[in-house]
Amino acid sequence: MAEYEIRALRAEDRERVRAILIERWTALQIVNHGQLYQADELPGFVAVQHGEIRGLLTYSIEAGQCEVVSLDSLAEGQGIGTALLTAVEEPARAAGCRRVWLITTNDNLHALGFYQKRGFVLVAVHRDALAVSRRLKPSISFIGIGGIPLRDEIELERTL
Ligand SMILES: CC(C)(COP(=O)(O)OP(=O)(O)OC[C@H]1O[C@@H](n2cnc3c(N)ncnc32)[C@H](O)[C@@H]1OP(=O)(O)O)[C@@H](O)C(=O)NCCC(=O)NCCS
């Protein structure tokens, strides 16, 4: 297994982080549950392999809850996504959060399986939530992964 280090995001990572966010999310802004996040300004964790960022998680702690705003692995199947999800528990616990939660979209069948295998449970399906998201970020596609209509948000959580 290739070795990598998981560490908190640093100021000097920001330029690379911006490039990753634009590549993976088409913009620095991410809209979840009707809230627009300036993702490049959020705290986060990175997976660093051979000096390169190979995974990025950003999060937001608000009202005693820790939301994973984005999670991207640039080297899948090596444990990076899992390790980043584990890492975010530390700041969440330190802030007194009772849960780590996140939103994924109805087309992301891989992520739905991935999260559930890591102890996340489905909390809610927010039907047509993407219609609200598109008002804040009109570039959001109408067609998602594998040609599935991109429509709903699915909320998952792992209690701490
Ligand atoms: C979802 C995502 C973050 C997972 O990241 P990842 O780095 O591939 O995650 P992991 O490597 O920890 O786990 C993926 C699989 O690899 C397997 N794996 C982990 N380490 C492994 C190893 N050393 N050898 C072989 N397989 C391994 C895991 O068992 C896992 O399979 P499983 O889910 O069937 O149990 C990644 O696919 C991704 O970036 N997707 C696109 C963006 C996205 O959808 N983000 C989430 C929605 S917001």
The ligand as an ORCA input file, in Angstrom:
! r2SCAN-3c Opt
* xyz 0 1
  C     -15.956      8.415     -2.141
  C     -14.444      8.608     -2.143
  C     -14.100      9.854     -1.332
  C     -13.767      7.399     -1.526
  O     -12.370      7.658     -1.435
  P     -11.273      6.471     -1.452
  O      -9.961      7.098     -1.188
  O     -11.415      5.662     -2.664
  O     -11.750      5.661     -0.189
  P     -11.034      4.376      0.449
  O      -9.829      4.014     -0.328
  O     -10.898      4.634      1.890
  O     -12.161      3.287      0.254
  C     -12.586      2.924     -1.065
  C     -12.483      1.431     -1.255
  O     -11.128      1.052     -1.363
  C     -10.896     -0.071     -0.509
  N      -9.534     -0.004     -0.020
  C      -9.047      0.846      0.894
  N      -7.719      0.599      1.074
  C      -7.392     -0.400      0.240
  C      -6.201     -1.079     -0.047
  N      -5.075     -0.768      0.578
  N      -6.237     -2.021     -0.987
  C      -7.367     -2.355     -1.620
  N      -8.542     -1.729     -1.403
  C      -8.551     -0.778     -0.474
  C     -11.870      0.091      0.602
  O     -12.161     -1.158      1.183
  C     -13.057      0.678     -0.088
  O     -13.953     -0.257     -0.580
  P     -15.394     -0.427      0.083
  O     -16.065      0.931      0.078
  O     -16.071     -1.411     -0.798
  O     -15.142     -0.906      1.477
  C     -13.906      8.745     -3.587
  O     -14.433      7.698     -4.372
  C     -14.189     10.072     -4.261
  O     -13.415     11.017     -4.145
  N     -15.302     10.158     -5.012
  C     -15.641     11.345     -5.783
  C     -16.096     12.495     -4.916
  C     -17.234     12.100     -4.048
  O     -18.159     11.429     -4.478
  N     -17.177     12.496     -2.769
  C     -18.165     12.104     -1.788
  C     -19.451     12.770     -1.954
  S     -19.453     14.373     -1.274
*
